[in-house]
Every structure is written in structure tokens, then in C-alpha cells.
Amino acid sequence: MNKLYDVQDINFNDDVMLLTVNGECYHVAVKDASDRLFQASDIDRRLYKIAPSGYGIHWITLDEDLSIQGLLKIATIEEKVT
């Protein structure tokens, strides 16, 4: 199975999701992505599963599913320092 997206890492810095996809780091305002995720505890935010196809992310305790494509549409890319 080919992956649509290769999600390497998901972290949170307050209300910003730091999403590493295909080697690029994206910043997503959690408030813009999901009300459930925005109101969730740090523990609930860390309990997720990435779809084997790379299509989306499922937050287990929140019963929330977000597509990678949708997240990337609202994200800003982190500029690389050279």
C-alpha cells in the first residue's frame, strides 16, 4: 500500500499543532482544525493513531478524525533556517 502522506510527527505547542509530513514541518492552529481537539486535554491530544494509508489522523479518546489534506490546507509551513 502506498502512503498518501508520510506523517512523521505530531506535537502540540499550546494551541498550535506541529505536524511533520513528508519531511516538512507545518503549523496548524488547533482552533481552526477542530473544536474537539481545541478543547481537549494534553493527554487526549497525544492519544492518536495515523491511518496506515497516511490519509488521516484519529484521536482515540475524542473520536475525532481529521484528514491530512484538510490540515495542510489550513497550515503554514515552517521556514527552514539555512
N, CA and C atoms as a LAMMPS dump frame, in Angstrom:
ITEM: TIMESTEP
0
ITEM: NUMBER OF ATOMS
246
ITEM: BOX BOUNDS ff ff ff
-5.0000000000000000e+02 5.0000000000000000e+02
-5.0000000000000000e+02 5.0000000000000000e+02
-5.0000000000000000e+02 5.0000000000000000e+02
ITEM: ATOMS id mol type element x y z
1 1 1 N 0.846 -1.184 0
2 1 2 C 0 0 0
3 1 3 C 0.892 1.248 0
4 2 1 N 0.683 2.109 -0.954
5 2 2 C 1.407 3.37 -0.987
6 2 3 C 0.742 4.36 -0.054
7 3 1 N 1.568 5.094 0.676
8 3 2 C 1.035 6.105 1.584
9 3 3 C 0.748 7.385 0.812
10 4 1 N -0.405 7.966 1.099
11 4 2 C -0.758 9.248 0.513
12 4 3 C 0.144 10.334 1.084
13 5 1 N 0.314 10.309 2.408
14 5 2 C 1.204 11.233 3.125
15 5 3 C 2.009 10.423 4.122
16 6 1 N 3.25 10.817 4.326
17 6 2 C 4.09 10.187 5.338
18 6 3 C 4.139 11.116 6.544
19 7 1 N 3.335 10.813 7.557
20 7 2 C 3.27 11.63 8.769
21 7 3 C 4.341 11.12 9.723
22 8 1 N 5.362 11.955 9.968
23 8 2 C 6.457 11.545 10.823
24 8 3 C 6.279 11.934 12.286
25 9 1 N 5.559 13.037 12.551
26 9 2 C 5.467 13.507 13.929
27 9 3 C 4.276 14.443 14.104
28 10 1 N 3.671 14.375 15.266
29 10 2 C 2.603 15.29 15.653
30 10 3 C 2.883 15.728 17.085
31 11 1 N 3.001 17.02 17.285
32 11 2 C 3.201 17.591 18.616
33 11 3 C 2.313 18.809 18.755
34 12 1 N 2.181 19.264 19.978
35 12 2 C 1.388 20.449 20.245
36 12 3 C 2.197 21.431 21.07
37 13 1 N 2.133 22.698 20.69
38 13 2 C 2.732 23.79 21.443
39 13 3 C 1.58 24.735 21.758
40 14 1 N 1.029 24.584 22.961
41 14 2 C -0.191 25.295 23.348
42 14 3 C -1.299 24.954 22.352
43 15 1 N -1.781 25.926 21.613
44 15 2 C -2.882 25.677 20.691
45 15 3 C -2.438 25.665 19.236
46 16 1 N -1.203 25.222 19.019
47 16 2 C -0.669 25.042 17.67
48 16 3 C -0.215 23.596 17.529
49 17 1 N -0.704 22.941 16.483
50 17 2 C -0.265 21.586 16.174
51 17 3 C 0.962 21.695 15.276
52 18 1 N 2.012 20.993 15.649
53 18 2 C 3.228 20.92 14.842
54 18 3 C 3.196 19.567 14.151
55 19 1 N 2.984 19.596 12.86
56 19 2 C 2.736 18.4 12.077
57 19 3 C 3.863 18.229 11.061
58 20 1 N 4.594 17.138 11.171
59 20 2 C 5.667 16.864 10.221
60 20 3 C 5.174 15.835 9.207
61 21 1 N 5.085 16.269 7.958
62 21 2 C 4.556 15.447 6.871
63 21 3 C 5.514 15.524 5.689
64 22 1 N 5.879 14.363 5.186
65 22 2 C 6.776 14.289 4.027
66 22 3 C 8.025 15.148 4.218
67 23 1 N 8.54 15.176 5.452
68 23 2 C 9.773 15.89 5.75
69 23 3 C 9.625 17.378 5.982
70 24 1 N 8.427 17.915 5.904
71 24 2 C 8.188 19.344 6.13
72 24 3 C 7.398 19.524 7.423
73 25 1 N 7.707 20.584 8.165
74 25 2 C 7.004 20.881 9.406
75 25 3 C 5.942 21.957 9.151
76 26 1 N 4.718 21.642 9.505
77 26 2 C 3.595 22.55 9.317
78 26 3 C 3.037 22.967 10.671
79 27 1 N 2.565 24.201 10.747
80 27 2 C 1.916 24.719 11.953
81 27 3 C 0.431 24.868 11.647
82 28 1 N -0.388 24.264 12.512
83 28 2 C -1.841 24.315 12.33
84 28 3 C -2.46 24.888 13.598
85 29 1 N -3.227 25.951 13.462
86 29 2 C -3.965 26.493 14.604
87 29 3 C -5.049 25.485 14.963
88 30 1 N -4.966 24.927 16.164
89 30 2 C -5.889 23.877 16.579
90 30 3 C -7.332 24.369 16.522
91 31 1 N -7.551 25.615 16.881
92 31 2 C -8.895 26.192 16.869
93 31 3 C -9.499 26.14 15.469
94 32 1 N -8.687 26.301 14.453
95 32 2 C -9.162 26.272 13.073
96 32 3 C -9.389 24.847 12.565
97 33 1 N -8.733 23.876 13.211
98 33 2 C -8.806 22.485 12.753
99 33 3 C -9.977 21.724 13.363
100 34 1 N -10.216 21.928 14.678
101 34 2 C -11.222 21.099 15.348
102 34 3 C -11.582 21.668 16.714
103 35 1 N -12.87 21.857 16.947
104 35 2 C -13.317 22.308 18.273
105 35 3 C -13.012 21.262 19.336
106 36 1 N -13.226 19.989 19.013
107 36 2 C -12.947 18.916 19.987
108 36 3 C -11.478 18.908 20.386
109 37 1 N -10.618 19.012 19.402
110 37 2 C -9.185 18.998 19.666
111 37 3 C -8.756 20.256 20.414
112 38 1 N -9.377 21.378 20.092
113 38 2 C -9.062 22.644 20.756
114 38 3 C -9.403 22.577 22.249
115 39 1 N -10.5 21.923 22.585
116 39 2 C -10.942 21.835 23.978
117 39 3 C -10.347 20.641 24.727
118 40 1 N -9.604 19.799 24.041
119 40 2 C -9.078 18.567 24.63
120 40 3 C -7.905 18.823 25.564
121 41 1 N -7.712 17.879 26.477
122 41 2 C -6.559 17.923 27.376
123 41 3 C -5.297 17.526 26.605
124 42 1 N -4.142 17.811 27.193
125 42 2 C -2.87 17.417 26.575
126 42 3 C -2.795 15.908 26.398
127 43 1 N -3.316 15.171 27.359
128 43 2 C -3.287 13.706 27.277
129 43 3 C -4.128 13.232 26.097
130 44 1 N -5.342 13.765 25.964
131 44 2 C -6.202 13.36 24.851
132 44 3 C -5.607 13.732 23.501
133 45 1 N -4.911 14.848 23.447
134 45 2 C -4.273 15.25 22.187
135 45 3 C -3.155 14.295 21.783
136 46 1 N -2.531 13.657 22.752
137 46 2 C -1.422 12.746 22.464
138 46 3 C -1.872 11.335 22.11
139 47 1 N -3.155 11.038 22.294
140 47 2 C -3.666 9.694 22.021
141 47 3 C -4.292 9.645 20.631
142 48 1 N -3.451 9.441 19.643
143 48 2 C -3.908 9.425 18.258
144 48 3 C -3.324 8.23 17.517
145 49 1 N -3.925 7.965 16.387
146 49 2 C -3.442 6.907 15.51
147 49 3 C -3.464 7.439 14.079
148 50 1 N -2.371 7.257 13.38
149 50 2 C -2.272 7.692 11.99
150 50 3 C -2.739 6.545 11.102
151 51 1 N -3.608 6.845 10.157
152 51 2 C -4.106 5.819 9.236
153 51 3 C -2.937 5.216 8.467
154 52 1 N -2.925 3.901 8.296
155 52 2 C -1.829 3.254 7.567
156 52 3 C -1.615 3.838 6.172
157 53 1 N -2.673 4.324 5.546
158 53 2 C -2.569 4.905 4.202
159 53 3 C -1.983 6.311 4.236
160 54 1 N -1.872 6.892 5.451
161 54 2 C -1.392 8.261 5.567
162 54 3 C -2.464 9.286 5.259
163 55 1 N -3.703 8.837 5.135
164 55 2 C -4.799 9.74 4.764
165 55 3 C -5.217 10.66 5.908
166 56 1 N -5.23 10.144 7.131
167 56 2 C -5.745 10.955 8.224
168 56 3 C -5.239 10.534 9.586
169 57 1 N -5.749 11.236 10.593
170 57 2 C -5.385 11.003 11.986
171 57 3 C -6.671 10.8 12.78
172 58 1 N -6.659 9.803 13.653
173 58 2 C -7.801 9.539 14.524
174 58 3 C -7.368 9.736 15.973
175 59 1 N -8.07 10.627 16.688
176 59 2 C -7.823 10.819 18.118
177 59 3 C -8.783 9.9 18.858
178 60 1 N -8.224 8.929 19.525
179 60 2 C -8.959 7.804 20.078
180 60 3 C -9.989 8.231 21.127
181 61 1 N -9.566 8.953 22.139
182 61 2 C -10.485 9.306 23.227
183 61 3 C -11.471 10.402 22.83
184 62 1 N -11.172 11.13 21.779
185 62 2 C -12.044 12.216 21.331
186 62 3 C -13.004 11.774 20.238
187 63 1 N -12.755 10.602 19.652
188 63 2 C -13.492 10.111 18.492
189 63 3 C -13.526 11.183 17.4
190 64 1 N -12.344 11.725 17.129
191 64 2 C -12.182 12.795 16.142
192 64 3 C -11.26 12.308 15.029
193 65 1 N -11.662 12.544 13.794
194 65 2 C -10.866 12.181 12.627
195 65 3 C -10.626 13.423 11.783
196 66 1 N -9.366 13.645 11.427
197 66 2 C -9.015 14.773 10.564
198 66 3 C -8.154 14.263 9.423
199 67 1 N -8.413 14.766 8.23
200 67 2 C -7.606 14.364 7.086
201 67 3 C -6.328 15.194 7.041
202 68 1 N -5.271 14.572 6.581
203 68 2 C -4.003 15.287 6.424
204 68 3 C -4.173 16.386 5.381
205 69 1 N -4.858 16.086 4.306
206 69 2 C -5.07 17.076 3.254
207 69 3 C -5.776 18.314 3.806
208 70 1 N -6.812 18.112 4.614
209 70 2 C -7.525 19.237 5.221
210 70 3 C -6.651 20.044 6.154
211 71 1 N -5.812 19.361 6.939
212 71 2 C -4.905 20.064 7.853
213 71 3 C -3.879 20.886 7.071
214 72 1 N -3.35 20.317 6.003
215 72 2 C -2.338 21.041 5.22
216 72 3 C -2.928 22.279 4.539
217 73 1 N -4.211 22.229 4.218
218 73 2 C -4.857 23.387 3.585
219 73 3 C -4.917 24.595 4.517
220 74 1 N -5.003 24.357 5.818
221 74 2 C -5.1 25.472 6.773
222 74 3 C -3.782 25.74 7.488
223 75 1 N -2.75 25.001 7.143
224 75 2 C -1.454 25.105 7.826
225 75 3 C -0.564 26.168 7.198
226 76 1 N 0.407 26.581 7.99
227 76 2 C 1.519 27.371 7.481
228 76 3 C 2.755 26.491 7.602
229 77 1 N 3.648 26.615 6.646
230 77 2 C 4.862 25.793 6.665
231 77 3 C 5.937 26.532 7.447
232 78 1 N 6.68 25.75 8.232
233 78 2 C 7.784 26.32 8.994
234 78 3 C 8.936 26.596 8.049
235 79 1 N 9.431 27.807 8.099
236 79 2 C 10.558 28.15 7.225
237 79 3 C 11.837 27.5 7.741
238 80 1 N 12.599 26.965 6.816
239 80 2 C 13.854 26.332 7.175
240 80 3 C 14.924 27.401 7.352
241 81 1 N 15.728 27.216 8.388
242 81 2 C 16.842 28.121 8.633
243 81 3 C 18.083 27.521 7.985
244 82 1 N 18.723 28.302 7.106
245 82 2 C 19.917 27.793 6.427
246 82 3 C 21.118 28.629 6.761
